[in-house]
């Protein structure tokens, strides 16, 4: 229990905390006064002030964070302090401060992946133990003893890579697949992923396709650590691949190819955080990198409450010649809170239904 709590706290610090640190560092660099730095919302669990009067806060609901900057548009400010206000800085400075959190997530993801590739890691080779008769996989031509080699032109060296490739190609009728059997003979055929439909009783996408993986311990492969230069280059490639995966998955969600019910809520994310922590540093680093990239991407959405909202306001001000009215910002922010509350409830229901199932 204590180790799980440590894993969750570390995750919040390494993802949300570093995101907010990115905003705070740039604000301090450009002379904007920081009033509060917070992880979480609601009633404070922990709160203290440093020598400069800046408040540090850990809220009871750790579902995000924020940096409160001095802003004359939302609070009275003495004339002598106007130069320290966020809203009085040039547009380009405000944009840098707003984007800094996303850049901090990207940098953290790259560092985590670089460290993982330097340490080395284990991966489970995609060996198929059994193919369920009359399933989608059986109809395509899969057989027991096959190893995945490629899906849609992408190498699949592990079950993780197989899963990502399958998700990216859901809804497509003729997905080219290459496998090799136990004797090393290769075969190519097409997999019809348009037949897949989400069913809550399916334990995984593989199970829904009719594929049973082999015992993971018997098909575990050690990947040796690399030098910093090689590892950093691999980290960049992995970041691009993960970003592509997240964007395609977002498209799949918007087009309803993947239902919203498959998404993890906060309880599910905390469970995955603790689980990855127990599996070793390499697995935990990969989880931290993935979550940082996902948080950075989501914060680009032009929605009030995320970094993308103020970024759009700032750009509108640049081209319009005057800022968006405070009343309009407040209205959009309240609407966004309602939408977030609905999404949060749905995500929590996803978690609860998953646990009950």
ChimeraX attribute file (.defattr): number of C-alpha atoms within 10 A of each C-alpha:
attribute: neighborCount
match mode: 1-to-1
recipient: residues
	/A:1	7
	/A:2	7
	/A:3	11
	/A:4	17
	/A:5	13
	/A:6	14
	/A:7	22
	/A:8	20
	/A:9	17
	/A:10	17
	/A:11	23
	/A:12	22
	/A:13	15
	/A:14	19
	/A:15	27
	/A:16	27
	/A:17	23
	/A:18	21
	/A:19	30
	/A:20	25
	/A:21	21
	/A:22	22
	/A:23	25
	/A:24	26
	/A:25	15
	/A:26	19
	/A:27	24
	/A:28	14
	/A:29	10
	/A:30	16
	/A:31	13
	/A:32	26
	/A:33	22
	/A:34	23
	/A:35	17
	/A:36	18
	/A:37	22
	/A:38	23
	/A:39	25
	/A:40	21
	/A:41	17
	/A:42	10
	/A:43	12
	/A:44	15
	/A:45	12
	/A:46	12
	/A:47	13
	/A:48	11
	/A:49	12
	/A:50	8
	/A:51	6
	/A:52	9
	/A:53	11
	/A:54	15
	/A:55	17
	/A:56	18
	/A:57	21
	/A:58	19
	/A:59	19
	/A:60	14
	/A:61	14
	/A:62	17
	/A:63	13
	/A:64	19
	/A:65	20
	/A:66	22
	/A:67	20
	/A:68	18
	/A:69	20
	/A:70	23
	/A:71	19
	/A:72	17
	/A:73	13
	/A:74	9
	/A:75	8
	/A:76	10
	/A:77	14
	/A:78	9
	/A:79	8
	/A:80	7
	/A:81	12
	/A:82	18
	/A:83	15
	/A:84	21
	/A:85	19
	/A:86	24
	/A:87	20
	/A:88	16
	/A:89	16
	/A:90	11
	/A:91	16
	/A:92	12
	/A:93	17
	/A:94	22
	/A:95	17
	/A:96	17
	/A:97	24
	/A:98	25
	/A:99	22
	/A:100	22
	/A:101	27
	/A:102	27
	/A:103	19
	/A:104	23
	/A:105	30
	/A:106	22
	/A:107	17
	/A:108	22
	/A:109	29
	/A:110	26
	/A:111	18
	/A:112	24
	/A:113	27
	/A:114	28
	/A:115	22
	/A:116	23
	/A:117	25
	/A:118	21
	/A:119	17
	/A:120	15
	/A:121	16
	/A:122	13
	/A:123	17
	/A:124	20
	/A:125	24
	/A:126	25
	/A:127	26
	/A:128	19
	/A:129	15
	/A:130	17
	/A:131	23
	/A:132	18
	/A:133	12
	/A:134	10
	/A:135	15
	/A:136	21
	/A:137	21
	/A:138	18
	/A:139	16
	/A:140	17
	/A:141	13
	/A:142	27
	/A:143	19
	/A:144	18
	/A:145	19
	/A:146	23
	/A:147	24
	/A:148	24
	/A:149	22
	/A:150	19
	/A:151	22
	/A:152	17
	/A:153	12
	/A:154	14
	/A:155	14
	/A:156	22
	/A:157	17
	/A:158	20
	/A:159	18
	/A:160	14
	/A:161	20
	/A:162	21
	/A:163	15
	/A:164	17
	/A:165	19
	/A:166	19
	/A:167	18
	/A:168	20
	/A:169	21
	/A:170	19
	/A:171	19
	/A:172	15
	/A:173	14
	/A:174	15
	/A:175	18
	/A:176	15
	/A:177	19
	/A:178	21
	/A:179	22
	/A:180	18
	/A:181	17
	/A:182	11
	/A:183	8
	/A:184	10
	/A:185	9
	/A:186	14
	/A:187	14
	/A:188	16
	/A:189	14
	/A:190	16
	/A:191	25
	/A:192	20
	/A:193	20
	/A:194	15
	/A:195	12
	/A:196	17
	/A:197	15
	/A:198	14
	/A:199	13
	/A:200	12
	/A:201	10
	/A:202	12
	/A:203	11
	/A:204	14
	/A:205	16
	/A:206	16
	/A:207	16
	/A:208	19
	/A:209	22
	/A:210	20
	/A:211	24
	/A:212	16
	/A:213	21
	/A:214	17
	/A:215	12
	/A:216	14
	/A:217	9
	/A:218	10
	/A:219	14
	/A:220	14
	/A:221	15
	/A:222	10
	/A:223	12
	/A:224	11
	/A:225	16
	/A:226	17
	/A:227	12
	/A:228	14
	/A:229	11
	/A:230	13
	/A:231	22
	/A:232	21
	/A:233	15
	/A:234	18
	/A:235	23
	/A:236	16
	/A:237	13
	/A:238	18
	/A:239	19
	/A:240	12
	/A:241	12
	/A:242	17
	/A:243	16
	/A:244	13
	/A:245	16
	/A:246	19
	/A:247	14
	/A:248	15
	/A:249	19
	/A:250	14
	/A:251	14
	/A:252	19
	/A:253	16
	/A:254	12
	/A:255	10
	/A:256	11
	/A:257	19
	/A:258	20
	/A:259	14
	/A:260	15
	/A:261	18
	/A:262	15
	/A:263	16
	/A:264	19
	/A:265	20
	/A:266	16
	/A:267	14
	/A:268	18
	/A:269	17
	/A:270	19
	/A:271	16
	/A:272	17
	/A:273	25
	/A:274	22
	/A:275	16
	/A:276	20
	/A:277	23
	/A:278	14
	/A:279	10
	/A:280	11
	/A:281	15
	/A:282	21
	/A:283	19
	/A:284	22
	/A:285	23
	/A:286	20
	/A:287	22
	/A:288	25
	/A:289	28
	/A:290	25
	/A:291	20
	/A:292	28
	/A:293	26
	/A:294	20
	/A:295	19
	/A:296	24
	/A:297	17
	/A:298	16
	/A:299	20
	/A:300	16
	/A:301	15
	/A:302	15
	/A:303	18
	/A:304	22
	/A:305	18
	/A:306	20
	/A:307	23
	/A:308	20
	/A:309	19
	/A:310	19
	/A:311	23
	/A:312	17
	/A:313	16
	/A:314	22
	/A:315	16
	/A:316	14
	/A:317	14
	/A:318	14
	/A:319	9
	/A:320	10
	/A:321	9
	/A:322	10
	/A:323	14
	/A:324	13
	/A:325	10
	/A:326	11
	/A:327	9
	/A:328	10
	/A:329	15
	/A:330	12
	/A:331	11
	/A:332	16
	/A:333	17
	/A:334	14
	/A:335	14
	/A:336	16
	/A:337	13
	/A:338	12
	/A:339	12
	/A:340	13
	/A:341	12
	/A:342	12
	/A:343	14
	/A:344	15
	/A:345	13
	/A:346	17
	/A:347	21
	/A:348	18
	/A:349	15
	/A:350	21
	/A:351	21
	/A:352	14
	/A:353	12
	/A:354	16
	/A:355	9
	/A:356	7
	/A:357	10
